[in-house]
């Protein structure tokens, strides 16, 4: 699925925030959030719409025990790790599902039983140097059936803090589809689905932090690579 | 306490400051944040998971998460109460999932076991707390929300109230309202779409009139 499509992102976010999305779908949605700005934006918008509905609930005072238990846990945490590590652990928690997905994908890609061998696409730097992107290429692995993809830069990409790298599938006809943002300019994008259908090029553009605000590429193409499924 | 969507925005300013201080490790600010918001978040969790002990466990998880994530809270993107309530709802919904995979350790309250067919989460509520529809109409006191709610049919309103306030899935709402699953899905989808269009228009109207 192309999660940068506004109507799709909006429909999924509505189900997620209203709570009707459950189980595996809910976990998948949460795993997709870090890499898909359109989903994040739609989720924020739906939360702002719906959460104020809870203002009508009569407050319920928790028992004093709850605060004691929270306090104890924070004390223990403090004695174990530094603040930076704690903050890091939140993001690790958030991306835990994504990592699990990535590992699952890696296993899938490495699995010799796969009918078609995986395809490796090298996205070479285009030399749009103004972006400050490094020359080391980005490598993407696509499963033989074209439904799974993992992409990561070979070397960390130096990037202004207010910019993000966004990966796109460029079809032979029609508009590029977002495959997600490379977190921190050095992270991994992993996804499954039919986003690659009809595409023959992967491209990376420089976008405002968090990804293209419009759902279409707005910045220069800094990496590109062709492939055939 | 928060009682209307208008307070929501008003209280957010103070909470933003507390969250920012908690984000840099200020435990006193975090304690104040807990004091001011935990009764609301417990109410939110209890709507979805009615087991008081479990709801308090969820609440504990919520605040441990809030402490860890406080530094990543972005006041420019989200109102603090919206952010906190979202975390609480997500945790509460997750706790239902875990509940289903765990053996029940608590017997249903006595006198609640009517027809097994009707024996769902609704029937185990033995208190006089307001139903989801009452809550929805109370929540809708804010002008624009009320006007938008009026655009929904009664069944659409009920389906939204059940999913949002009771934390029921589509399938559970279908059972509750004795309607086919597909019907309920399209009610919820259409209700949310209507609300969205209407609320967004109201917000833009407010902006245009310089509010």
Interface residues (C-beta under 8 A of the other chain):
Chain A: X10 X11 X14 X17 X18 X19 X20 X22 X23 X26 X44 X46 X47 X48 X49 X50 X51 X52 X53 X54 X55 X56 X57 X58 X59 X60 X61 X62 X63 X65 X66 X67 X69 X70 X73 X74 X83 X86 X87 X89 X90 X91 X93
Chain B: X1 X2 X3 X4 X5 X7 X8 X25 X27 X30 X31 X34 X38 X39 X40 X42 X43 X44 X46 X47 X48 X56 X59 X60 X63 X64 X65 X67 X68 X69 X71 X72 X77 X78 X79 X81 X82 X83 X85 X86 X89 X93 X97 X129 X130 X135 X136 X138 X139 X140 X141 X142 X145 X160 X163 X164 X165 X167 X168 X169 X170 X173 X185 X188 X189 X192 X193 X195 X196 X199
